[in-house]
Amino acid sequence: MSLENCAQKMKAFVAFLSDERDALARQSVDNALKICENLEIPTEERRVRRTKRTPGEQNQDVGLSVLEEIERYVLHAVDRFRSEAVNFLNLHALLQSDNNEVDMTKFKTIYADEVDLP
């Protein structure tokens, strides 16, 4: 696969992650619940730890439920995938020369210390 094809696929991947972020999280939580049910792993709510309140404080700590915590982890992973894909696209755009080919001399100067290139 050429770098240009990879960049096109990454653009589609970023668009997919942006559009389907919440649906992916919901589906992942549903799948996790089904797996837990099949393996007989309990998913009931656990006790929420409360911290001492200062005098006059009204709000109590509202810990996340198991499902909310799993969804938070999944959303974090999806956001990280999207962020890394955007970083790749930014690097690709930076390295493109005027004739729409990747200029490896720019790559060598940017990453001279990190990558050992011929």
N, CA, C and O atoms as a Tinker XYZ file with bonds, in Angstrom:
   472  protein
     1  N      0.850000   -1.172000    0.000000    73     2
     2  CA     0.000000    0.000000    0.000000    64     1     3
     3  C      0.898000    1.239000    0.000000    63     2     4     5
     4  O      1.841000    1.337000    0.785000    81     3
     5  N      0.596000    2.151000   -0.866000    73     3     6
     6  CA     1.384000    3.376000   -0.939000    64     5     7
     7  C      0.993000    4.326000    0.186000    63     6     8     9
     8  O     -0.039000    4.159000    0.836000    81     7
     9  N      1.830000    5.310000    0.393000    73     7    10
    10  CA     1.571000    6.296000    1.443000    64     9    11
    11  C      0.313000    7.110000    1.123000    63    10    12    13
    12  O     -0.429000    7.495000    2.026000    81    11
    13  N      0.080000    7.367000   -0.159000    73    11    14
    14  CA    -1.116000    8.116000   -0.553000    64    13    15
    15  C     -2.392000    7.329000   -0.233000    63    14    16    17
    16  O     -3.363000    7.885000    0.280000    81    15
    17  N     -2.374000    6.025000   -0.544000    73    15    18
    18  CA    -3.535000    5.181000   -0.221000    64    17    19
    19  C     -3.746000    5.113000    1.284000    63    18    20    21
    20  O     -4.878000    5.154000    1.767000    81    19
    21  N     -2.656000    5.011000    2.010000    73    19    22
    22  CA    -2.737000    4.975000    3.476000    64    21    23
    23  C     -3.346000    6.274000    4.009000    63    22    24    25
    24  O     -4.170000    6.242000    4.923000    81    23
    25  N     -2.949000    7.404000    3.448000    73    23    26
    26  CA    -3.498000    8.691000    3.881000    64    25    27
    27  C     -4.993000    8.776000    3.584000    63    26    28    29
    28  O     -5.753000    9.303000    4.397000    81    27
    29  N     -5.422000    8.264000    2.430000    73    27    30
    30  CA    -6.851000    8.270000    2.099000    64    29    31
    31  C     -7.636000    7.405000    3.080000    63    30    32    33
    32  O     -8.718000    7.785000    3.527000    81    31
    33  N     -7.082000    6.237000    3.410000    73    31    34
    34  CA    -7.758000    5.345000    4.345000    64    33    35
    35  C     -7.804000    5.963000    5.749000    63    34    36    37
    36  O     -8.784000    5.797000    6.475000    81    35
    37  N     -6.741000    6.670000    6.120000    73    35    38
    38  CA    -6.721000    7.332000    7.427000    64    37    39
    39  C     -7.752000    8.453000    7.486000    63    38    40    41
    40  O     -8.378000    8.658000    8.526000    81    39
    41  N     -7.938000    9.180000    6.389000    73    39    42
    42  CA    -8.970000   10.224000    6.359000    64    41    43
    43  C    -10.347000    9.610000    6.559000    63    42    44    45
    44  O    -11.177000   10.149000    7.291000    81    43
    45  N    -10.585000    8.476000    5.899000    73    43    46
    46  CA   -11.869000    7.788000    6.066000    64    45    47
    47  C    -12.021000    7.274000    7.495000    63    46    48    49
    48  O    -13.113000    7.319000    8.061000    81    47
    49  N    -10.931000    6.787000    8.074000    73    47    50
    50  CA   -10.948000    6.298000    9.458000    64    49    51
    51  C    -11.281000    7.431000   10.431000    63    50    52    53
    52  O    -12.084000    7.253000   11.347000    81    51
    53  N    -10.664000    8.590000   10.230000    73    51    54
    54  CA   -10.934000    9.749000   11.091000    64    53    55
    55  C    -12.391000   10.177000   10.964000    63    54    56    57
    56  O    -13.040000   10.479000   11.966000    81    55
    57  N    -12.904000   10.205000    9.744000    73    55    58
    58  CA   -14.308000   10.581000    9.539000    64    57    59
    59  C    -15.240000    9.575000   10.211000    63    58    60    61
    60  O    -16.232000    9.958000   10.829000    81    59
    61  N    -14.917000    8.291000   10.086000    73    59    62
    62  CA   -15.737000    7.247000   10.714000    64    61    63
    63  C    -15.728000    7.404000   12.233000    63    62    64    65
    64  O    -16.781000    7.345000   12.869000    81    63
    65  N    -14.543000    7.605000   12.819000    73    63    66
    66  CA   -14.461000    7.753000   14.277000    64    65    67
    67  C    -15.202000    9.001000   14.749000    63    66    68    69
    68  O    -15.825000    8.989000   15.811000    81    67
    69  N    -15.139000   10.059000   13.978000    73    67    70
    70  CA   -15.838000   11.289000   14.359000    64    69    71
    71  C    -17.348000   11.103000   14.314000    63    70    72    73
    72  O    -18.063000   11.573000   15.199000    81    71
    73  N    -17.833000   10.416000   13.279000    73    71    74
    74  CA   -19.277000   10.238000   13.099000    64    73    75
    75  C    -19.858000    9.194000   14.043000    63    74    76    77
    76  O    -20.968000    9.362000   14.549000    81    75
    77  N    -19.124000    8.131000   14.279000    73    75    78
    78  CA   -19.663000    6.977000   15.006000    64    77    79
    79  C    -19.124000    6.832000   16.429000    63    78    80    81
    80  O    -19.222000    5.755000   17.016000    81    79
    81  N    -18.565000    7.885000   16.980000    73    79    82
    82  CA   -17.925000    7.815000   18.301000    64    81    83
    83  C    -18.858000    7.269000   19.369000    63    82    84    85
    84  O    -18.518000    6.305000   20.055000    81    83
    85  N    -20.018000    7.869000   19.517000    73    83    86
    86  CA   -20.944000    7.460000   20.575000    64    85    87
    87  C    -21.543000    6.084000   20.306000    63    86    88    89
    88  O    -21.737000    5.299000   21.234000    81    87
    89  N    -21.835000    5.791000   19.051000    73    87    90
    90  CA   -22.394000    4.480000   18.706000    64    89    91
    91  C    -21.380000    3.374000   18.985000    63    90    92    93
    92  O    -21.751000    2.296000   19.450000    81    91
    93  N    -20.097000    3.634000   18.705000    73    91    94
    94  CA   -19.056000    2.644000   18.996000    64    93    95
    95  C    -18.977000    2.359000   20.491000    63    94    96    97
    96  O    -18.841000    1.208000   20.906000    81    95
    97  N    -19.063000    3.409000   21.291000    73    95    98
    98  CA   -19.000000    3.231000   22.743000    64    97    99
    99  C    -20.194000    2.417000   23.234000    63    98   100   101
   100  O    -20.037000    1.506000   24.047000    81    99
   101  N    -21.387000    2.747000   22.740000    73    99   102
   102  CA   -22.585000    2.012000   23.150000    64   101   103
   103  C    -22.505000    0.540000   22.771000    63   102   104   105
   104  O    -22.831000   -0.335000   23.573000    81   103
   105  N    -22.062000    0.270000   21.529000    73   103   106
   106  CA   -21.932000   -1.114000   21.069000    64   105   107
   107  C    -20.880000   -1.865000   21.880000    63   106   108   109
   108  O    -21.062000   -3.042000   22.193000    81   107
   109  N    -19.794000   -1.199000   22.217000    73   107   110
   110  CA   -18.748000   -1.844000   23.002000    64   109   111
   111  C    -19.237000   -2.197000   24.403000    63   110   112   113
   112  O    -18.921000   -3.269000   24.918000    81   111
   113  N    -19.997000   -1.314000   25.012000    73   111   114
   114  CA   -20.542000   -1.602000   26.336000    64   113   115
   115  C    -21.533000   -2.758000   26.257000    63   114   116   117
   116  O    -21.531000   -3.638000   27.118000    81   115
   117  N    -22.371000   -2.760000   25.240000    73   115   118
   118  CA   -23.328000   -3.859000   25.070000    64   117   119
   119  C    -22.607000   -5.190000   24.872000    63   118   120   121
   120  O    -22.987000   -6.199000   25.467000    81   119
   121  N    -21.567000   -5.193000   24.039000    73   119   122
   122  CA   -20.789000   -6.417000   23.825000    64   121   123
   123  C    -20.093000   -6.866000   25.106000    63   122   124   125
   124  O    -20.046000   -8.060000   25.399000    81   123
   125  N    -19.555000   -5.919000   25.867000    73   123   126
   126  CA   -18.892000   -6.260000   27.126000    64   125   127
   127  C    -19.887000   -6.878000   28.105000    63   126   128   129
   128  O    -19.560000   -7.836000   28.806000    81   127
   129  N    -21.098000   -6.332000   28.151000    73   127   130
   130  CA   -22.124000   -6.895000   29.036000    64   129   131
   131  C    -22.513000   -8.313000   28.621000    63   130   132   133
   132  O    -22.710000   -9.178000   29.475000    81   131
   133  N    -22.622000   -8.551000   27.326000    73   131   134
   134  CA   -22.956000   -9.893000   26.839000    64   133   135
   135  C    -21.855000  -10.886000   27.193000    63   134   136   137
   136  O    -22.138000  -12.010000   27.607000    81   135
   137  N    -20.599000  -10.472000   27.031000    73   135   138
   138  CA   -19.472000  -11.347000   27.364000    64   137   139
   139  C    -19.462000  -11.640000   28.860000    63   138   140   141
   140  O    -19.250000  -12.782000   29.267000    81   139
   141  N    -19.689000  -10.621000   29.675000    73   139   142
   142  CA   -19.740000  -10.825000   31.122000    64   141   143
   143  C    -20.877000  -11.767000   31.503000    63   142   144   145
   144  O    -20.724000  -12.616000   32.381000    81   143
   145  N    -22.000000  -11.611000   30.847000    73   143   146
   146  CA   -23.145000  -12.483000   31.124000    64   145   147
   147  C    -22.829000  -13.924000   30.729000    63   146   148   149
   148  O    -23.146000  -14.848000   31.478000    81   147
   149  N    -22.211000  -14.132000   29.567000    73   147   150
   150  CA   -21.846000  -15.477000   29.123000    64   149   151
   151  C    -20.827000  -16.134000   30.040000    63   150   152   153
   152  O    -20.880000  -17.342000   30.268000    81   151
   153  N    -19.901000  -15.345000   30.567000    73   151   154
   154  CA   -18.864000  -15.871000   31.450000    64   153   155
   155  C    -19.266000  -15.822000   32.920000    63   154   156   157
   156  O    -18.473000  -16.166000   33.797000    81   155
   157  N    -20.490000  -15.398000   33.186000    73   155   158
   158  CA   -21.045000  -15.298000   34.538000    64   157   159
   159  C    -20.199000  -14.397000   35.448000    63   158   160   161
   160  O    -19.953000  -14.712000   36.613000    81   159
   161  N    -19.771000  -13.289000   34.887000    73   159   162
   162  CA   -19.035000  -12.279000   35.654000    64   161   163
   163  C    -20.051000  -11.254000   36.141000    63   162   164   165
   164  O    -20.784000  -10.682000   35.334000    81   163
   165  N    -20.105000  -11.013000   37.452000    73   163   166
   166  CA   -21.110000  -10.069000   37.963000    64   165   167
   167  C    -20.815000   -8.630000   37.524000    63   166   168   169
   168  O    -19.666000   -8.188000   37.526000    81   167
   169  N    -21.863000   -7.921000   37.153000    73   167   170
   170  CA   -21.708000   -6.521000   36.744000    64   169   171
   171  C    -22.589000   -5.603000   37.583000    63   170   172   173
   172  O    -22.892000   -4.481000   37.175000    81   171
   173  N    -22.996000   -6.079000   38.751000    73   171   174
   174  CA   -23.857000   -5.242000   39.587000    64   173   175
   175  C    -23.081000   -4.031000   40.092000    63   174   176   177
   176  O    -21.851000   -3.983000   40.057000    81   175
   177  N    -23.826000   -3.092000   40.546000    73   175   178
   178  CA   -23.226000   -1.847000   41.030000    64   177   179
   179  C    -22.406000   -2.131000   42.276000    63   178   180   181
   180  O    -22.803000   -2.925000   43.129000    81   179
   181  N    -21.268000   -1.479000   42.369000    73   179   182
   182  CA   -20.434000   -1.632000   43.550000    64   181   183
   183  C    -20.634000   -0.425000   44.457000    63   182   184   185
   184  O    -21.208000    0.589000   44.060000    81   183
   185  N    -20.159000   -0.559000   45.654000    73   183   186
   186  CA   -20.319000    0.510000   46.629000    64   185   187
   187  C    -19.518000    1.732000   46.187000    63   186   188   189
   188  O    -18.383000    1.613000   45.726000    81   187
   189  N    -20.119000    2.890000   46.333000    73   187   190
   190  CA   -19.467000    4.147000   45.957000    64   189   191
   191  C    -18.778000    4.701000   47.188000    63   190   192   193
   192  O    -19.405000    4.891000   48.230000    81   191
   193  N    -17.488000    4.958000   47.064000    73   191   194
   194  CA   -16.751000    5.544000   48.182000    64   193   195
   195  C    -17.079000    7.024000   48.276000    63   194   196   197
   196  O    -17.077000    7.742000   47.276000    81   195
   197  N    -17.348000    7.445000   49.436000    73   195   198
   198  CA   -17.660000    8.855000   49.653000    64   197   199
   199  C    -16.526000    9.491000   50.452000    63   198   200   201
   200  O    -15.935000    8.867000   51.333000    81   199
   201  N    -16.242000   10.731000   50.125000    73   199   202
   202  CA   -15.204000   11.447000   50.859000    64   201   203
   203  C    -15.853000   12.331000   51.900000    63   202   204   205
   204  O    -17.037000   12.660000   51.814000    81   203
   205  N    -15.067000   12.706000   52.874000    73   203   206
   206  CA   -15.590000   13.605000   53.898000    64   205   207
   207  C    -15.961000   14.931000   53.267000    63   206   208   209
   208  O    -15.260000   15.451000   52.399000    81   207
   209  N    -17.059000   15.454000   53.717000    73   207   210
   210  CA   -17.480000   16.762000   53.210000    64   209   211
   211  C    -17.042000   17.833000   54.187000    63   210   212   213
   212  O    -17.014000   17.620000   55.399000    81   211
   213  N    -16.708000   18.968000   53.649000    73   211   214
   214  CA   -16.363000   20.092000   54.498000    64   213   215
   215  C    -17.652000   20.724000   55.008000    63   214   216   217
   216  O    -18.701000   20.564000   54.384000    81   215
   217  N    -17.597000   21.420000   56.103000    73   215   218
   218  CA   -18.820000   22.034000   56.638000    64   217   219
   219  C    -19.482000   22.957000   55.614000    63   218   220   221
   220  O    -18.825000   23.804000   55.007000    81   219
   221  N    -20.773000   22.782000   55.436000    73   219   222
   222  CA   -21.523000   23.607000   54.515000    64   221   223
   223  C    -21.588000   23.053000   53.099000    63   222   224   225
   224  O    -22.316000   23.600000   52.271000    81   223
   225  N    -20.860000   21.995000   52.793000    73   223   226
   226  CA   -20.883000   21.421000   51.456000    64   225   227
   227  C    -22.159000   20.604000   51.268000    63   226   228   229
   228  O    -22.545000   19.843000   52.155000    81   227
   229  N    -22.808000   20.759000   50.131000    73   227   230
   230  CA   -24.094000   20.114000   49.895000    64   229   231
   231  C    -23.992000   18.869000   49.017000    63   230   232   233
   232  O    -24.721000   17.901000   49.236000    81   231
   233  N    -23.105000   18.881000   48.035000    73   231   234
   234  CA   -23.048000   17.796000   47.054000    64   233   235
   235  C    -22.347000   16.572000   47.618000    63   234   236   237
   236  O    -21.393000   16.684000   48.389000    81   235
   237  N    -22.834000   15.405000   47.223000    73   235   238
   238  CA   -22.171000   14.159000   47.572000    64   237   239
   239  C    -21.383000   13.688000   46.357000    63   238   240   241
   240  O    -21.657000   14.086000   45.225000    81   239
   241  N    -20.410000   12.844000   46.614000    73   239   242
   242  CA   -19.658000   12.271000   45.494000    64   241   243
   243  C    -20.577000   11.349000   44.715000    63   242   244   245
   244  O    -21.299000   10.541000   45.297000    81   243
   245  N    -20.548000   11.472000   43.412000    73   243   246
   246  CA   -21.388000   10.647000   42.556000    64   245   247
   247  C    -20.460000    9.778000   41.719000    63   246   248   249
   248  O    -20.168000   10.140000   40.579000    81   247
   249  N    -19.997000    8.681000   42.219000    73   247   250
   250  CA   -19.082000    7.820000   41.469000    64   249   251
   251  C    -19.732000    7.292000   40.203000    63   250   252   253
   252  O    -20.957000    7.271000   40.089000    81   251
   253  N    -18.922000    6.871000   39.263000    73   251   254
   254  CA   -19.440000    6.335000   38.014000    64   253   255
   255  C    -19.886000    4.892000   38.219000    63   254   256   257
   256  O    -19.281000    4.145000   38.988000    81   255
   257  N    -20.935000    4.521000   37.532000    73   255   258
   258  CA   -21.353000    3.126000   37.558000    64   257   259
   259  C    -20.380000    2.313000   36.711000    63   258   260   261
   260  O    -19.555000    2.878000   35.993000    81   259
   261  N    -20.477000    1.002000   36.795000    73   259   262
   262  CA   -19.596000    0.135000   36.023000    64   261   263
   263  C    -19.758000    0.416000   34.531000    63   262   264   265
   264  O    -18.768000    0.510000   33.805000    81   263
   265  N    -20.989000    0.549000   34.079000    73   263   266
   266  CA   -21.248000    0.800000   32.655000    64   265   267
   267  C    -20.706000    2.155000   32.219000    63   266   268   269
   268  O    -20.131000    2.280000   31.138000    81   267
   269  N    -20.886000    3.161000   33.053000    73   267   270
   270  CA   -20.374000    4.487000   32.714000    64   269   271
   271  C    -18.847000    4.493000   32.667000    63   270   272   273
   272  O    -18.246000    5.175000   31.838000    81   271
   273  N    -18.231000    3.728000   33.561000    73   271   274
   274  CA   -16.777000    3.665000   33.574000    64   273   275
   275  C    -16.240000    2.973000   32.323000    63   274   276   277
   276  O    -15.259000    3.428000   31.735000    81   275
   277  N    -16.882000    1.873000   31.914000    73   275   278
   278  CA   -16.470000    1.180000   30.689000    64   277   279
   279  C    -16.641000    2.103000   29.492000    63   278   280   281
   280  O    -15.768000    2.177000   28.627000    81   279
   281  N    -17.778000    2.812000   29.444000    73   279   282
   282  CA   -18.021000    3.727000   28.324000    64   281   283
   283  C    -16.982000    4.844000   28.297000    63   282   284   285
   284  O    -16.553000    5.266000   27.223000    81   283
   285  N    -16.580000    5.317000   29.459000    73   283   286
   286  CA   -15.560000    6.364000   29.531000    64   285   287
   287  C    -14.234000    5.858000   28.972000    63   286   288   289
   288  O    -13.563000    6.576000   28.230000    81   287
   289  N    -13.847000    4.628000   29.321000    73   287   290
   290  CA   -12.610000    4.039000   28.799000    64   289   291
   291  C    -12.673000    3.873000   27.281000    63   290   292   293
   292  O    -11.704000    4.161000   26.579000    81   291
   293  N    -13.806000    3.412000   26.785000    73   291   294
   294  CA   -13.957000    3.206000   25.342000    64   293   295
   295  C    -13.879000    4.543000   24.611000    63   294   296   297
   296  O    -13.205000    4.651000   23.586000    81   295
   297  N    -14.561000    5.555000   25.128000    73   295   298
   298  CA   -14.512000    6.876000   24.491000    64   297   299
   299  C    -13.096000    7.433000   24.493000    63   298   300   301
   300  O    -12.670000    8.073000   23.532000    81   299
   301  N    -12.373000    7.187000   25.575000    73   299   302
   302  CA   -10.984000    7.640000   25.636000    64   301   303
   303  C    -10.149000    6.945000   24.559000    63   302   304   305
   304  O     -9.335000    7.587000   23.896000    81   303
   305  N    -10.348000    5.636000   24.383000    73   303   306
   306  CA    -9.604000    4.890000   23.366000    64   305   307
   307  C     -9.945000    5.378000   21.960000    63   306   308   309
   308  O     -9.051000    5.541000   21.129000    81   307
   309  N    -11.229000    5.612000   21.688000    73   307   310
   310  CA   -11.647000    6.095000   20.369000    64   309   311
   311  C    -11.046000    7.472000   20.101000    63   310   312   313
   312  O    -10.565000    7.741000   19.000000    81   311
   313  N    -11.077000    8.337000   21.107000    73   311   314
   314  CA   -10.499000    9.672000   20.949000    64   313   315
   315  C     -8.990000    9.599000   20.700000    63   314   316   317
   316  O     -8.444000   10.386000   19.927000    81   315
   317  N     -8.328000    8.655000   21.357000    73   315   318
   318  CA    -6.886000    8.503000   21.163000    64   317   319
   319  C     -6.567000    7.998000   19.758000    63   318   320   321
   320  O     -5.641000    8.494000   19.115000    81   319
   321  N     -7.341000    7.002000   19.272000    73   319   322
   322  CA    -7.158000    6.525000   17.902000    64   321   323
   323  C     -7.327000    7.664000   16.910000    63   322   324   325
   324  O     -6.534000    7.811000   15.980000    81   323
   325  N     -8.362000    8.465000   17.113000    73   323   326
   326  CA    -8.631000    9.584000   16.211000    64   325   327
   327  C     -7.494000   10.595000   16.256000    63   326   328   329
   328  O     -7.065000   11.100000   15.218000    81   327
   329  N     -7.007000   10.890000   17.452000    73   327   330
   330  CA    -5.918000   11.840000   17.613000    64   329   331
   331  C     -4.649000   11.373000   16.894000    63   330   332   333
   332  O     -3.988000   12.167000   16.225000    81   331
   333  N     -4.314000   10.104000   17.029000    73   331   334
   334  CA    -3.121000    9.575000   16.368000    64   333   335
   335  C     -3.282000    9.574000   14.848000    63   334   336   337
   336  O     -2.327000    9.848000   14.122000    81   335
   337  N     -4.478000    9.268000   14.368000    73   335   338
   338  CA    -4.721000    9.291000   12.920000    64   337   339
   339  C     -4.601000   10.716000   12.384000    63   338   340   341
   340  O     -4.050000   10.926000   11.304000    81   339
   341  N     -5.107000   11.685000   13.123000    73   339   342
   342  CA    -4.988000   13.094000   12.714000    64   341   343
   343  C     -3.515000   13.509000   12.712000    63   342   344   345
   344  O     -3.083000   14.250000   11.829000    81   343
   345  N     -2.748000   13.037000   13.690000    73   343   346
   346  CA    -1.311000   13.343000   13.707000    64   345   347
   347  C     -0.620000   12.803000   12.457000    63   346   348   349
   348  O      0.229000   13.478000   11.876000    81   347
   349  N     -0.982000   11.589000   12.043000    73   347   350
   350  CA    -0.415000   11.015000   10.820000    64   349   351
   351  C     -0.774000   11.874000    9.620000    63   350   352   353
   352  O      0.079000   12.161000    8.780000    81   351
   353  N     -2.040000   12.288000    9.536000    73   351   354
   354  CA    -2.468000   13.108000    8.398000    64   353   355
   355  C     -1.763000   14.455000    8.383000    63   354   356   357
   356  O     -1.415000   14.965000    7.318000    81   355
   357  N     -1.551000   15.031000    9.556000    73   355   358
   358  CA    -0.820000   16.299000    9.625000    64   357   359
   359  C      0.619000   16.134000    9.170000    63   358   360   361
   360  O      1.152000   16.988000    8.461000    81   359
   361  N      1.254000   15.032000    9.577000    73   359   362
   362  CA     2.617000   14.768000    9.148000    64   361   363
   363  C      2.666000   14.542000    7.636000    63   362   364   365
   364  O      3.573000   15.025000    6.958000    81   363
   365  N      1.698000   13.815000    7.122000    73   363   366
   366  CA     1.654000   13.558000    5.682000    64   365   367
   367  C      1.508000   14.876000    4.913000    63   366   368   369
   368  O      2.186000   15.091000    3.909000    81   367
   369  N      0.621000   15.753000    5.389000    73   367   370
   370  CA     0.431000   17.044000    4.723000    64   369   371
   371  C      1.697000   17.892000    4.808000    63   370   372   373
   372  O      2.022000   18.616000    3.867000    81   371
   373  N      2.407000   17.810000    5.917000    73   371   374
   374  CA     3.637000   18.576000    6.086000    64   373   375
   375  C      4.732000   18.101000    5.135000    63   374   376   377
   376  O      5.525000   18.897000    4.633000    81   375
   377  N      4.763000   16.795000    4.897000    73   375   378
   378  CA     5.832000   16.233000    4.080000    64   377   379
   379  C      5.567000   16.307000    2.589000    63   378   380   381
   380  O      6.483000   16.092000    1.797000    81   379
   381  N      4.350000   16.603000    2.186000    73   379   382
   382  CA     4.053000   16.657000    0.757000    64   381   383
   383  C      4.746000   17.845000    0.108000    63   382   384   385
   384  O      4.765000   18.952000    0.647000    81   383
   385  N      5.307000   17.588000   -1.046000    73   383   386
   386  CA     5.952000   18.669000   -1.795000    64   385   387
   387  C      4.954000   19.235000   -2.801000    63   386   388   389
   388  O      3.778000   18.868000   -2.793000    81   387
   389  N      5.421000   20.116000   -3.654000    73   387   390
   390  CA     4.545000   20.788000   -4.620000    64   389   391
   391  C      3.932000   19.829000   -5.639000    63   390   392   393
   392  O      2.806000   20.043000   -6.089000    81   391
   393  N      4.661000   18.778000   -6.007000    73   391   394
   394  CA     4.139000   17.850000   -7.006000    64   393   395
   395  C      3.367000   16.688000   -6.370000    63   394   396   397
   396  O      3.187000   15.646000   -7.000000    81   395
   397  N      2.914000   16.863000   -5.134000    73   395   398
   398  CA     2.042000   15.908000   -4.442000    64   397   399
   399  C      2.730000   14.585000   -4.119000    63   398   400   401
   400  O      2.063000   13.562000   -3.962000    81   399
   401  N      4.054000   14.598000   -4.019000    73   399   402
   402  CA     4.789000   13.419000   -3.593000    64   401   403
   403  C      5.412000   13.716000   -2.240000    63   402   404   405
   404  O      5.659000   14.872000   -1.896000    81   403
   405  N      5.662000   12.663000   -1.482000    73   403   406
   406  CA     6.257000   12.848000   -0.159000    64   405   407
   407  C      7.740000   13.150000   -0.323000    63   406   408   409
   408  O      8.464000   12.440000   -1.020000    81   407
   409  N      8.168000   14.211000    0.330000    73   407   410
   410  CA     9.557000   14.640000    0.269000    64   409   411
   411  C     10.298000   14.042000    1.467000    63   410   412   413
   412  O     10.154000   14.522000    2.592000    81   411
   413  N     11.088000   12.998000    1.225000    73   411   414
   414  CA    11.776000   12.308000    2.316000    64   413   415
   415  C     12.883000   13.156000    2.933000    63   414   416   417
   416  O     13.291000   12.888000    4.063000    81   415
   417  N     13.378000   14.165000    2.231000    73   415   418
   418  CA    14.397000   15.019000    2.840000    64   417   419
   419  C     13.810000   15.808000    3.998000    63   418   420   421
   420  O     14.482000   16.034000    5.004000    81   419
   421  N     12.534000   16.236000    3.858000    73   419   422
   422  CA    11.871000   16.906000    4.975000    64   421   423
   423  C     11.718000   15.954000    6.149000    63   422   424   425
   424  O     11.926000   16.338000    7.300000    81   423
   425  N     11.352000   14.706000    5.852000    73   423   426
   426  CA    11.186000   13.700000    6.898000    64   425   427
   427  C     12.500000   13.476000    7.636000    63   426   428   429
   428  O     12.525000   13.389000    8.864000    81   427
   429  N     13.591000   13.383000    6.880000    73   427   430
   430  CA    14.897000   13.150000    7.488000    64   429   431
   431  C     15.306000   14.315000    8.385000    63   430   432   433
   432  O     15.904000   14.102000    9.439000    81   431
   433  N     14.990000   15.548000    7.975000    73   431   434
   434  CA    15.369000   16.687000    8.804000    64   433   435
   435  C     14.504000   16.787000   10.056000    63   434   436   437
   436  O     14.989000   17.205000   11.108000    81   435
   437  N     13.224000   16.409000    9.956000    73   435   438
   438  CA    12.337000   16.493000   11.113000    64   437   439
   439  C     12.667000   15.414000   12.131000    63   438   440   441
   440  O     12.703000   15.677000   13.333000    81   439
   441  N     12.910000   14.190000   11.647000    73   439   442
   442  CA    13.112000   13.050000   12.536000    64   441   443
   443  C     14.537000   12.506000   12.483000    63   442   444   445
   444  O     14.739000   11.300000   12.626000    81   443
   445  N     15.510000   13.361000   12.282000    73   443   446
   446  CA    16.892000   12.916000   12.142000    64   445   447
   447  C     17.392000   12.178000   13.376000    63   446   448   449
   448  O     18.134000   11.204000   13.248000    81   447
   449  N     17.005000   12.619000   14.563000    73   447   450
   450  CA    17.484000   12.010000   15.793000    64   449   451
   451  C     16.737000   10.721000   16.130000    63   450   452   453
   452  O     17.305000    9.838000   16.773000    81   451
   453  N     15.484000   10.594000   15.713000    73   451   454
   454  CA    14.650000    9.475000   16.128000    64   453   455
   455  C     14.672000    8.304000   15.177000    63   454   456   457
   456  O     14.485000    7.168000   15.612000    81   455
   457  N     14.894000    8.532000   13.892000    73   455   458
   458  CA    14.799000    7.471000   12.888000    64   457   459
   459  C     16.115000    7.347000   12.162000    63   458   460   461
   460  O     16.711000    8.344000   11.755000    81   459
   461  N     16.566000    6.118000   12.002000    73   459   462
   462  CA    17.805000    5.866000   11.267000    64   461   463
   463  C     17.448000    5.518000    9.824000    63   462   464   465
   464  O     17.102000    4.376000    9.521000    81   463
   465  N     17.535000    6.507000    8.939000    73   463   466
   466  CA    17.192000    6.320000    7.530000    64   465   467
   467  C     18.447000    6.344000    6.675000    63   466   468   469
   468  O     19.425000    7.009000    7.018000    81   467
   469  N     18.421000    5.617000    5.558000    73   467   470
   470  CA    19.594000    5.620000    4.657000    64   469   471
   471  C     19.764000    6.953000    3.954000    63   470   472
   472  O     20.695000    7.122000    3.166000    81   471
